Amino acid sequence: MEISYDLRQNDDVAVLTVYDLLAEYGNREILRDVQRRIDQGFTNFVVDLSKVPYMNSVGLNFLITLQARCTDQGGRL
C-alpha cells in the first residue's frame, strides 16, 4: 500500500502535505524523503495534516521523530 504525500520546497522551508492516514510503512518512506531534504540543507518544515482524517500513536510518533530530526539540525517543525 502506498502512502500519498507531497514534499515541496518553498524558499528555506520544506512543506510536507500528507493526504492519507499516517501508518508505520508509509512513515518510513516519508522520513527517508525528509532526511534527503535535511541532507540538502533544509531544516525547517511545515507539516500540513488537514487531509488526514485520523491519526493514532504511530502518526504521533512520526511527528515526534520528524521534530527531533529537525531540531537536531538547528531547524524547526
N, C-alpha and C positions, 0 to 999 in steps of 0.2 A: 504494500500500500504506500502510495506516495503522498507526502505532505505538501500542501500548497502554500507557498510563501514567496515574498519578493524582498530582495535586499538591494537597495539602491543608495547611491552616494549623492548627497546634497551638500555641496561645499565641504566643510570639515566634519559633517555629521553623516553617519550611515543610518538609514531609516529601514527598519525591519517591519514588514507587514505580514502578519500570519492570517491565513484565511480558513484554517481548519483547527480542529482540536489539537492541542499540544500533546504528543504522545512520545514515549521513550525512543522509538525507532526514528521518528522524524526529527526529534530534538538533536540527535547526534549529527544528522545531516546539516541542520541549521547551524549548530555550533562549529562544525568544520568550516562552513562558509564564513561565519563570523570571524573565526580565527584567521582565515586568509585575509580578511579586511584589516584585522588588527595588525597582522604581519606587514600589511601595506601602509600602516601608519594611522589608520582610523581607530580612535579610542573612544569617541563619543557616539552613542547610539540612541535612537528613539525607537521604541517598540510600539507598534500600533496593533492592539488586540481587539479593535472594535468589531471585527468579523468573527471572532472566536466566541461561540455560543456558551461554552462551558470550559472550565479549567479545573483540574484536580491537582493533587500534590505533585504529580510528575511535571505539570506545567509550572507550578510554583518553584520547584527545584531548578527547572530550566532558567527561569528568570533570575534566581539567586546565583546560579553558575555564570550567567551572562554578566550580571553586575560585578561579580568577583573578577572576571577576566578583564572587564573594562577598567575597574578601579586599580587593579594590579599594574596596569599600563599608564596610570595617571589620567584616565578618562572618566566619563560619567555615563550612566544609563538613564 
